[in-house]
Each structure stands twice: as structure tokens, then as C-alpha cells.
Amino acid sequence: MNAPLNITMPAEASQAPKAYKLLIDGKHVDARDGRTIERSSPGHGFAVSRYAQAGAEEVEAAVQAAHKAFEAGHWPRMKASERATVLLKAADLIETRLEEIARLDALESGKPIAQARGEIGGAVDIWRYAASLARTLSGESYANLGDAMLGVVLREPIGVVSIITPWNFPFLIVSQKLPFALAAGCTAVVKPSEMTSASTFVLGDILLEAGLPAGVVNILAGFGADVGAPVVSHPLVEMVSFTGSTRVGKMTMAAASNSLKKVSMELGGKNGQIVFPDADLKAAADAAVFGGFFNAGECCNAGSRLIVHAAIADDFLGAVKALAEKVRVGDPLDDRTKVGAMISADHMAKVAGYVIAAKTDGGNVYSGGGQRASNAGQYLDPTIVRGVTEDMAIAREEVFGPVLSVLTFETIEKALHIANNTPYGLSAGVWSASIDTCMSVARSVRSGTVWVNTFMEGYPELPFGGYKQSGLGRELGKRAVEDYTEEKTIQFHRGQRTGWWVG
């Protein structure tokens, strides 16, 4: 049993929760009925934030503001270079407030502060990349339709976009969506998770300071039934961009179908890392630990299934276990921490339940497995479960916690079967010195991203999204701005019209 954690209370613990108002039409407003949501730090156990809680009136006001800004405002009609200037200014302001934003995300989500800094730094890069795409967005022309005809295809912003983001990467994920919508000329209503809204409200302030016109971005804190569902089904919303669980994604799609909105979704994953005997096993072991326990496993991209060749399983897993036991679990605000707090006590119990069920079904806890006692917050030790079979819930369902399930194989065909035997298809990894092996796996795994001899790296230039029940569409990449546009075909006829229908 690992020693209890002694969590140091930060200065914020002795202060009143920081208050945040809704952002609607460029103004900070309270909810009309005065309702609020209070968020406690999962790593420390004190109230850290209080948000105005939106309801039906605030949703309507926000959507109307976004609609007015799109229909009559300057933003969609600006030069692309002018929109890019605002996005670049926002990126600079995010960078100057990086430490503040990272601390908010660490306090509200329980993620390690060092990791949060990396996420905000990555978000800065994404905003700058989106600014560059604003200036390259273009259409097409067709002068090959005969002397009398010229065809032009325009790309126009789609309109009001509802953006719904999860609690696990509060600032990073909104930055994978919003800057591209803005680059296209869209307006938006943003609903962050009710558990981690603070950094998104800071982003709203940054955008206003950067020169974004009022009403272009509106931010509402609230619950799914009160805010999420209405902003998805509202008739003035033309597109929904959602990141969250597959279960809620299905509900979101159903709600959007009533008005046939465009829907983009990044959903759950059950991602496998396949390790062959000829791999760099030292590097693969470190990646297995990173993939399984990064962000306390609360990550759609987590490498939660370790698929290892039977010939090396014992030795390789011994190395993985030794590394896992070195992972520092503790205070999210400690720079040395690698695994912070779980998002909530309920979620921690759910994750622990998967481990208990796996033991009942014949699996065995090879490492970790227990709740770490602490004087504040909720923490789970990194856990490795062996003896897992493909039919177990822990092998098929998204656990979303620091739990690594181990399965073994003897042939490449069996490895691919295990990797694809899941409803999800977000990502995968393959470790081998053989280019033939790596190529065979990369081509055959049904996943939106396959990492070869690395894991969970990301760049704004590369599209991200999933197969099967891991989502619809892609984020990031050179076509990310195009996703927030509609195509319009215009045909120009020159000279006297010929080919009369009625002679």
C-alpha cells in the first residue's frame, strides 16, 4: 500500500470562489434568476470557482446575439487578413496569461500543472495555425465548361456554430474548434463543461481584448439539459461541434437531426498499443505508461489497451510495472506530479468498478489498483490489469481512468483482431523495428490516427478524429477551416444564350 498523500492547500483555498459571469453579446451578465454553479477543486477539496448558471432565457439571448452578429455584423464580411490579425492577437494574449489559465485548469480538473502548461502552450500554436488558414481559405473556378460558361465555387461561413466541450482538456479542446470557426467567419455559442468552465470564460475576455466584435462568441455555463440540448436543437444554429462521450454524442446527434444541422463529433476511444518482440522495448514501455496514465487516463486518446506479443509479455510487463510504480501521483499544483486527481468522486468510483469487475471475471491486478488515501481530493494509483480477455468490459468499454488492460497475441492477425474488436476507432499505436510490420498494422487498424514507434503526439497540421463510434469528421489539419463553411456554386453565362428549351 502506497503512503497517504499529504496535499498542500494553495492560497486560493483561503479565498472566496472566483466568480464568472456569462458572456452574451459582448457583455458579462448574471443569470436572470441568479442561479450559480460552484466548482470544487478535485485535488484539494475546496470551492475554487462559481459561475452564473445559464437557462432558457440566456440560451435564447446568446443564440440571438450570435445570429445577429452573423447576419448583420462585420465579422463574416471582414477581409480574411483582418480576422487573422484578431486570432493572432488572441494567441499572443493567451501566451501572456498562460500561467493563469494553466492554474485554473489544474485546479478545476485535477490535472498536473506542468501538463496544463503544455496544453495551453499547444493551444497558442493552434490559434496561430488557424490564423494562417484564414488567409488561405479559397474556392475554385472552372473555365473548362465551354466558351460560354464559367463556374465558380465559393466557400462561405456556415453560420452560428454551437461548440460543446468536455471537462478533461478544458482550454485545449475549445482551441481545437473555436479558432477555426472564427477563421471561417462564423459566430458561436460555446458551452464548456459545468465542471471546468473558468478557463473558457478567460478566453472570452481575451477575445474581446483582441478586438473580436460583440456577439461573435458567446459563452454559457450550465448543464446539458438546460444549455447543451437547447443550443444543439435551436433552429438558428447551423452546425454543432461536440467533444464528449459516445453516449452523449448519440443524444446530441439525435437532437441536431430535427433540423438537419451539420454535426462534427470527437467521441470516445478504446485505443490499443501493439508491441512486437523486435521493438525498442525500453521506449515502448515508457510509451505504455504514458499512454495509460497521462491525464490520469481521463483522455479519449489514452492507450488503455496494451496488446503485447506473448513471447515478451512477462519481461516487457515487468518493465512497464517498474515504470508505473515510479509515476508520481499527487498534488496537481506540484511541478513534479505526473498523475493528479480524478475529476470527481463519482467518476473515481466508476473507474474502480471496472477494476473490481475485471477481477471477478478472472483478471488480476498486476500493479496499483487502489484509491490513494489523502488529506484532500480524490486520487487513484496507476493500475495494470493482466489476464484480460476480449469479452471483458474493461477491454471493450472506455474506462476513462488510470487503468491499463493487458492482452496478448502470437500472430499479427490476432493482434489486428484484438485492436479492431471494439466499437471505437480513435487511435492506435504500433511498436516494431520492421517497416513491413508497422505498415501492415497502420493500414489495417480501423482508427483515425496510428502512431508508429511513438504515441499520443499531436500537431495542428495533422487532422484528428475517429472511425466507427469515435466520432464524425476531423478537427485540425489544413481543411479544418473548411469544415465550418458551405460551398456555393455560381455559373456565369457569357454572350447570347443558346439551346432554347422552347424554340
N, C-alpha and C positions, 0 to 999 in steps of 0.2 A: 504493500500500500504506500503510495507516494505521500510525502509530508503535506499537511494542510497549507493552503496558500494564505499568506498574510498580505492583503491588498491595502495599499496606502490610499487614503482618501485625498482626492485632489482639492484644489482651492474651491472649485465650483460646488463642492458638497456643502459648504457653509453659506452659500448664496441662494437667493430665490431662483427658481427655474427661469431661464431666459425666455421671454415672451416673443412670439412671432405672430404677425397678422397676415391675413390673406392678401394676395396681390391680385387686384382686379382693376383693369383699365388704367394701369399706371399708379394706382393708389393703394396704400396699405389700409385694410379695413378689418374690423372685427366681424364676427358672425352676428347676424341680426338678433338672434335670440341669446347671444352671449355665451354660447357653449364653447368649451375648450377641450383639448386632448392633452393630457400630461404624460410625458415620456420619462421613465426612469432608466438610468444607466444600467445595462445588464451586467456590467463588470464591477459596479460599485454599489448599486442598490439605492441611489438617491435620485430624486426628481431633477432632471437636468434641463428639460425643455417643456414649454407649454405653447400649443398652437391654437389659434382660433379654428373652430371646427365648422367646416362648411356644410350647408344643407341645400335644399332645393332652390332657395332664392339665390344663394351665392353661385350655384352651378349655372343657373339661368343668366345671371349677370355676367359671369365670366365668359360664357359662350357667346352671348350677345356682343360683348366687348371685342372678342376675337373676330367675330363675323363682321362687325363694323370696321375694324382695322383692316380686314382683308378686302372688303367690298369698296370702301371709300378712303382708306388710308394710303399713306405714301409708301409703306414698306414693300408691298408687292410690285410697285411701279418704279422703285429705285433702280439706278444702274447697279449691275452686279458688283462693280468695284466699290460702290458705297456700302452695300451690305457686307462685303468682305472686310471693309475698314472697321465696321462695328464689331464683327466677330473677332477680328484681331485685337481690338481694344479690350474686348471681354476676356480673351485669353491672357492678355497682359495683366489685367486686374485679378483674374483667378490666381495667377502666379504670385502676385504680391500678397495675396491673402491665403496662400497655400497652407501655412501652419494652422491658421484659424479654422479653415474648412476641414483639414485632416483631423484636428482635435474634436470637432463636432461629430464627424463620422465615427471616430473611435469611441467617443462617449456614448453615442446613441445606439451603435450597432454592436459594440464589444470587440471590434476588430483591432489588431495591434496598430499602434500609432505609426510605426515605421512603414508598415504595409499601406496604411491610409495615405501617407505622404506620397508613396509611389503611385497610388491610384490618382491622386489629384494632379501629380505631375503628368501622368499619362493623359488625363483629361485635357490639360493645357495643349498637349500635342494634337489631340483630336480637334479641338476648336480651331487651331491653326490650319489643320488639314482641310476642315470643312470650308474655311475661308478661301483656300486655294481652289476648291471645287466650285465655289460660287461663280468664279470668273471663267471657268471652263465649260459650264453648262451650255449646251447648244443643241440645235435641232439638225435637220437635214434638208437638202434640196435635191430635186430630181429634174435634170434637164434632158433626160433621155426618153421622154414620153411623146416625142414628135415635135415638130417646129411650132405648133400652135399651143403647146401646153407646158407649163412649169409647175411642178409640185413642190410644196414646202411643208415640212413637218416641224411644228413648233412644240416646245416644252413649256408648259405653264404651271405655276404652283397650283397644287390640288385644292387648297383652301384651308379651312380650320382643321387642325390635327389635334386629337386627344392623345396625350402621352401619359402612360401609366407605368410607373417604375417601382421596383421591389426594394426590400429593406437591406439586402446583403451588400450591394455596392451603390449606395445612395447617389453619390455625385458622379461616379464613373458612368453608370448606365444612362442617366439623363443626358450625359455628354456624348453618348453614342447615338442619340436620337435628335435632340433639340437643335444643335448647330446645323445639321443637315437640312432639317425642315426650314430653318430660318434662311439658310443659304439659298434654298429654292424660292423663297418669297412667301412661304406660308405663315400663318399665325397659329397660336397654340394655346391649349388649356392643359396644364401639367398637373397630374395628381401623383405626388410621391407617396410612399408608404406612410401610413399613420404612425409607424414606429421610428421612422428616420427622415423626418421632413426638414430638419433645420438647415442642412447644407443647401437644399434646393431653394429655400427662401433667401439664403445669402446670394445664390446665383441670380435670383430675381433682382436683387438690389444692384448686383454687378452689371446686369444687362441694362438697367435704366441708366446707370452711371456711364456706360459705354455709348449711350445715345440711342438705344432701342426705343422706338415710339411707343407711347401708351397703348395698351390693349393688344399689342402683338404677342406678348407672353403673359399669361395669367396663371397663378399658382394657387391651388386649393388643397388644404389638408383636410382629411376626412376618411371615413370608412367606405368600403366597397359599395355597400347598398345605398349609401347616401350620396356618394360622389362618383365612384367608379362606374357604376351601372348607368346613371343618367348622362355622364359625359360620353359614354360609348353609344348610347341609343339616341342621343339628341339629333334631330333632323338637320340642324345646321352644321354638324360635324361631318366632314367628308372622308376622314381617314382616322384609323386608330393604330397607334404603335404601342404594343404592350410587351412587357417582360415580367414573367412570373411563373407560377406553377402551371403544368399542363391542365390540371383540373380547372383552375380559374380561367385559363386560356380558352378552354372549350365553352365556358359560360360567356366569356367576352365575345367570342365569335358568334354565338347564337344571338346575343343582343345586337350585335352590329349587322346581322343578316337581315333584320327587318327593313333596313333602308339600303341594303347592299353597299355598305361602305367598303372602301379598301382597308384591308387588315394586314398588319405586319406583326409577327409574334416571335419572340425568342423565349422558349419554354424550357422544360426540364431536360435532364440528361442522366444517363447511366453509363458513364464513359469508361472504356477499358484501356489499360496499358498492357500490350502483349510483349513479353520478354523472351527472346530466344537465347540459346546457350552461347552463341558467338558474340553476344552484345558486350559493350563496355559495361560490365555489371556494376562497377562502382558508381558510374554516372546514372545507370538505370535505378539503382537502389535509392539514390538521393532524389531522383525524379518521382519515384513511387511514394516516398514520404511527402514530398512537396505536393504532388497531385492529390494525395488522400487527405492531407491535413491543412493545406492552405486555407485561410479564412475560416478555420475550424470546420472545414468540409462544407460550409454553407455556400456552395458555389455550384451553379449549373454545369460548369465545366470540370468539376472535380474528377480526378482519376480514381473513382471509387471502387473500380473492379481491377484487381491485379491478376492478369492472366499469364501464368508462368509455365514454362516448359518443365515437365515432371523431372527431367534429368538434373535440373539445377535447383529445384524448388527448395529443398531443405537448406542448402548453403546460402542461396540468394535471400530467402526469407529470414535467415539468421542475421544477415547484414542489414536488411530492412528493419528488423526488430531493434537491433542495436542503435540504429539512427533514430528510430521513433522514440526510443527511451531518452534520447538526448534533446528532443524538441522541448523548448521552454514554454510551458503553459503558465499564464499568469496575467498580471495587471495589463490591460490594453494600453495604458499610458507609459509603460516601461519600454524603452527602446530595444531591450533585449528580447522581448516577448515574441514568440512565433505563432502561438495559438492563444487567442483571447477568450472572451466569454461567449457563451451561447446567447442567441438573441432573446430568448425568454425561457422561463421555467417550463412552460407547456411544451415548447419545442424540444427542450432537452429531454423531457420525459418521453416524447415520441421517438427520438433517436435512440435512447436507451432501450425502448421497447423492441426495436428491430434487433438489437444485440441479444436480448433475452429470448426472442422468438427463434433466432438462429441457433442458439444453444439447445432449445427444446427440439429443434428439427435435426439435430445431430452435428451442428458446427461446434467449434471450440474456440474460445478466446485465447489467442496466441500471445497477445500483448495488450496492456491497457484494460479498458472495459468498464472503468468505474468513474463515478462522479468525484471530482476533486473537492474535498472539503475546503471551505474558505470562510473568512470572516465577512465577506460581501460578494454579491454576484453569483453567477452560476457557471461552472466550468466542467468540461468533460476531458478526460485523458484521451489522447490519440489511441485508437483501438484497431487491432488487426484480428480478423476472424478467419481461421482456416477451416477446412472441411466443408466448404460451401459448395452446394450443388446448384445447378441452373434453375431449378424449380423453386428455390427458397425466395421469400420476399426480399431478403437482404441482397440477393443477386439480381433482382428484376426491378425493384422499386427505388425511387430516388430517396435515399435516407436523409441527405442534406445535413450531415454532421461528420465529425472526425472519425469515420469508420471505413476501414479498408477491407474489402472482401477478397479472398484469395481463391482462385480457381486454377486448375492445372490442365495441360494438354500435352499430347505427344506428337501430333501432326499439325501442319499448317492449316489443313482443312478443319480440324477440330477447333483450333484457335479462332478461325474466322467464324465458325458456327457459334461459338460462345460469344464472340464480340457482337454478332448481329442478332443474337437471340434475346432481344429486348424491344419494347415498344419505342424506345428512344433512338436518336441518331444525331446527337450533337457533335461529339468529338471522339477521338481515339488516339492512341499512341502506339508506335511500334519501335522495338529496340533490337537491332541486328547489325552485324558488320557486312551482311550480304545485301547488295543493292537489289538483287533479284527478289529476295525475301521482303525487303522493305517495299518495293514497288508492288509486289503481289498483294500485300496486306493493304497498302494505301489505296489501290484500285478496287479492292474487293469489300472493304469495310463500308457500310452504309452510314456514313457520318459526314457532316458538313465541313469538319476540319480533321485532318490527320497529321499529327506531329511525328516526325521521323527522327529518332535519336535525340529528342528533346521533348518538353511537354509544357503546355499552357503558356506559351509565349504569344503575344499579340501585337499587331501593328495597325495603325489606321488605314494603311494602304490595302490590307487584306480583308476580304468580306468574311462575315461571321454569321452563322445561323445553322439550322439543323434540318435533318431528314426526319421523316415519319412524325412522331408526336413531340418532336423537339422544336417545332415551330414552322412558320411560313415566312418566306422572304429572307433577305440578308440585310445586315447592318454593316456599316463601314465599307471600305473599298471605293474604287473610283466611280461606281454607279450609285453611291449612297444618296446623293442629292436627287438623282433621277427618280428614286423611289417615292419622293414627295411631289411628283409632278404628274400632270396629264399630258398626253400627246394630242395635238390638234393638226389635222391635215387641211391644207389650203391649196386649192387648184386654181391656177391663173390661166385663162384662155386669151390668146393673142390673135388679133385680127377678126375677120368675119367668121361667125360660127357656121360650121358645115355639118352635114349628117343630120338634117332635119328629121324629126320623128314624124311630123305631119307635113307632107310635101307642099 
